Amino acid sequence: MARAFVCADVSDFLVYATSGGIHGLPVDPTVTSKPFAPITLVRRVRTFDVIYENRSLIVVSGGRLKKVAVDNGQVIELLAPRNVSSSLYQSHN
């Protein structure tokens, strides 16, 4: 049996980090609503990546790798190696 999918209207937005948390800002200046509420449970974010399919972020915060749900701000710690921020996206030549 085939499954029916409905596509929702998705607007482009910018995700950025400050010392106080992670924020979203619409790219379209006519859009006045924010794409998600500020996520303040994660501070001192060094780097992050967006996983659009499940609306989550992978962040390095306080030397720890964490997954953050954009919809509710839930934080799940993934691993805590030493210097994770320096080795996360290191190229191997």
N, C-alpha and C positions, 0 to 999 in steps of 0.2 A: 504494500500500500504506500503510495507516495505521500510525503508530508508537504503541507502547504506552509510557505513562509511569507510573512508580511514584513516589508522593509519600512522601518521608521525613518522619519526625516532626520538626518544627521547633519549638524552644522560643524564646520571646522572650528577648532579652538586650540589655543596655545596653553601648554602646561609649563609652569615655571616654579622654581623653589626659592624660598627666602629663608632667613634664619628662623622664622616663625612657623614654617610649614610649606605645604604644596598647594598651589592655587591654579585655577583655570580662568582663561580670559577668551571670550569669543573673538574670532578673527574678523567677522563681519561687523562693522560699526553700527549697523542698524539693529543688531540683536542686543537687547538690554539685559537679558537674564544670564547668569553665570552657568557654565556647563556642569559644575558640581560645587558643593559647599567646600570651603577651605578645609584641608586636612591638617590639623594642628597636633595630632598625636605623634607625628614624626618630625623631629627637628634636626638641625645640622645635616641636611641632606647633601651629600657629596656628589652623587650622580643618580640618575634614574632612567628607566626605560618604560614605555607605555605598551601594555598588552591590550589592544583595543577589543579583541573578541570577548574577553570576560571582564572588561572595564576595570582593570587593575594596573597598578604600577609596581615595578620592581625597583627598590631604592636601596642605596647604601647610606645608612644613617648611624652615626656613632660607631663606625667600624663594623657594623653588622648588616647583613643582607636581609631585606624584609620585603614581603608582598603586602600591598595596601589596596583594599577594595575602594574604588572611587565612590560607589553608591552610598556606603555607610561608614567609611573610614576605618574599617576593621584592619588591624595590623597583625600579620603572621610572621614570626621570625623564621627565616629559612635556614641560615647557617651563620656562624660567627667566627670565621678564621681570622688570623692576624693579617692586617694590611689588605683587607678585601677590596678596598677602593683602588689600591694601586695595581692589583692583579686582575681586576674584573674584565677590563677590555684591553689587556696587554696583547700586542701582536707578537707572534712567534715566528721569527725569520730564520 
